[in-house]
């Protein structure tokens, strides 16, 4: 089985897949930080979507797609930032190319999107606290020929992973417990979610169950 994790430099999912004996590669335009460059393709993922993958899991950039950016998309009531809209439409095009990749099974993860971008309706919404992580961070999943993820360990005592509106002077967000989190850290997949993806998708495909 061959698996591609698109737009992943952390290799969080890639490592969980490899633990199960799956031939998995991360792909991103930046070097990997997961410690396994031999499993990393440093390139535009669009150049690699047609390489006979059995599963593609993607985390396309959400800067211009997320609903959290609405304040920038609409700088004044009744006005749209046309330059930002153009960038959002380009981001949507990238998103759709991955969703429509020549692969039987595709999963895309992103935050809640802007309505104006008109992405296809998501398949599922998940939270980190459903997978053993003590945080809330609403995540949308778009799934093609894959089952919805089942919670593995629900945590009742959790806090927001990102405190909206709380920024440092450098533009970084500050977590509730005082840990500063930049955009790269905020975008990384939680290990509990990565493990669920590996076990509920990767392992099941390996077994021929899906």
C-alpha positions in Angstrom: 0.0 0.0 0.0 1.2 3.5 -0.9 0.1 6.6 0.9 0.8 10.3 0.3 0.3 12.9 3.1 0.1 16.2 1.2 1.2 19.5 2.6 2.7 17.8 5.7 6.1 18.8 6.9 5.7 17.6 10.5 5.4 14.0 9.3 2.9 13.2 12.1 0.6 11.1 10.0 3.4 9.7 7.9 5.2 8.3 11.0 1.9 6.7 12.3 1.4 5.1 8.9 5.0 3.8 8.8 4.5 2.2 12.2 1.9 0.0 10.6 4.2 -1.0 7.7 2.6 1.3 5.2 4.8 2.8 2.5 3.9 6.4 3.3 5.5 9.7 2.2 5.0 13.3 3.3 5.1 16.0 0.7 5.5 19.8 1.2 7.4 22.7 -0.4 9.5 23.0 2.8 11.9 20.6 4.4 10.3 18.1 6.9 10.7 18.6 10.6 9.7 15.0 11.5 13.2 13.6 11.4 12.7 11.3 8.3 13.8 13.1 5.1 14.0 9.7 3.4 10.2 9.7 3.6 9.7 13.3 2.5 9.1 14.7 -1.0 10.1 18.3 -1.0 8.1 19.7 -3.9 4.7 21.0 -5.0 2.3 18.1 -4.3 0.4 18.8 -7.5 3.3 17.2 -9.3 2.8 13.9 -7.4 -0.9 13.3 -7.3 -0.9 10.8 -10.2 1.8 8.4 -8.8 -0.6 5.5 -8.1 -1.4 6.2 -4.5 -3.9 4.0 -2.6 -4.6 6.9 -0.1 -4.0 10.6 -0.1 -4.5 12.7 3.0 -4.1 16.4 2.5 -3.8 19.6 4.6 -4.0 22.4 2.0 -3.0 25.9 3.2 -6.1 27.5 4.8 -4.9 31.1 5.2 -7.3 32.4 2.5 -10.0 29.7 2.9 -10.7 29.7 6.6 -13.7 31.5 8.1 -11.4 33.0 10.6 -10.1 35.2 7.8 -13.5 36.8 7.2 -12.4 40.0 8.9 -9.8 40.5 6.3 -12.0 39.4 3.4 -14.5 42.0 4.4 -12.5 45.1 5.6 -15.6 47.2 5.6 -19.3 46.4 5.7 -20.5 45.6 2.1 -17.0 45.6 0.7 -14.8 42.6 -0.4 -11.0 42.7 -0.6 -10.7 41.7 -4.3 -7.0 40.8 -4.0 -7.7 38.5 -1.1 -10.7 37.0 -2.9 -8.4 36.2 -5.8 -6.0 34.4 -3.5 -8.8 32.5 -1.9 -10.1 31.3 -5.3 -6.5 30.2 -6.1 -6.4 28.3 -2.8 -9.8 26.7 -3.7 -8.4 25.6 -7.0 -5.5 23.9 -5.2 -7.9 22.3 -2.8 -10.1 20.9 -5.6 -7.2 19.5 -7.5 -6.3 17.4 -4.5 -9.9 16.4 -3.9 -10.3 15.3 -7.5 -6.9 13.6 -7.7 -6.7 10.3 -9.6 -6.8 8.3 -6.4 -9.7 6.1 -5.1 -9.4 7.4 -1.5 -8.8 11.0 -0.5 -9.2 12.9 2.7 -8.8 16.6 3.1 -8.5 18.4 6.5 -9.1 22.1 6.9 -10.8 24.5 9.4 -14.3 25.8 8.8 -14.2 27.6 5.3 -15.5 30.9 4.2 -19.0 30.7 2.7 -18.0 32.9 -0.2 -15.5 30.4 -1.4 -18.2 27.8 -1.8 -16.2 24.6 -1.1 -18.1 21.3 -1.3 -19.9 20.4 1.8 -17.7 18.6 4.3 -18.2 15.0 5.2 -17.4 15.2 8.9 -16.4 17.5 11.7 -14.1 16.4 14.4 -12.4 17.7 17.6 -9.0 16.8 19.1 -10.7 16.0 22.4 -12.4 13.1 20.7 -9.0 11.5 20.1 -7.3 11.8 23.4 -6.1 15.3 23.1 -7.0 17.9 25.8 -8.0 20.6 23.2 -10.8 21.9 21.1 -10.0 22.9 17.5 -12.9 22.3 15.1 -11.7 20.5 12.0 -13.6 19.7 8.9 -12.9 16.6 6.8 -13.8 16.0 3.2 -13.7 12.3 2.5 -13.8 10.4 -0.8 -14.4 6.6 -0.5 -13.4 6.7 3.2 -15.5 6.1 6.3 -15.9 8.8 8.9 -13.4 8.7 11.8 -14.7 7.2 15.0 -13.6 8.8 18.3 -11.0 6.8 20.1 -10.8 8.5 23.5 -13.1 11.4 24.5 -11.6 13.9 26.9 -14.1 16.0 28.9 -11.6 18.4 30.4 -10.2 20.4 27.5 -9.3 23.9 26.5 -9.2 25.9 23.2 -6.0 25.1 21.3 -6.1 28.6 19.8 -7.5 31.5 21.8 -9.1 33.6 19.2 -8.0 37.3 19.4 -5.1 36.7 21.7 -1.9 37.5 19.9 1.6 38.5 20.8 3.4 41.4 19.2 4.8 39.1 16.6 1.4 38.0 15.4 1.5 34.6 17.1 -1.3 33.1 19.1 -1.1 32.4 22.8 -2.6 29.2 24.1 -4.7 29.2 27.3 -1.8 27.8 29.3 0.6 30.4 28.2 2.4 28.5 25.4 3.1 30.6 22.3 2.0 28.9 19.1 3.0 30.1 15.7 1.1 29.2 12.5 3.3 26.2 11.8 2.5 24.7 15.2 -1.2 25.5 14.9 -1.4 23.6 11.6 0.2 20.4 12.8 -2.0 17.3 13.1 -2.6 16.1 16.6 -1.0 12.8 17.2 -4.2 11.2 18.5 -6.0 12.2 15.2 -3.0 11.0 13.1 -3.1 7.6 14.9 -6.8 7.3 14.2 -6.3 8.0 10.5 -3.5 5.4 10.3 -5.5 2.7 12.1 -9.0 3.4 10.7 -8.0 4.2 7.2 -4.4 3.0 6.4 -4.6 -0.3 8.3 -8.1 -1.1 7.0 -7.0 -0.5 3.4 -4.0 -2.7 4.0 -6.3 -5.4 5.3 -8.6 -5.0 2.3 -11.5 -3.9 4.6 -12.2 -0.6 2.8 
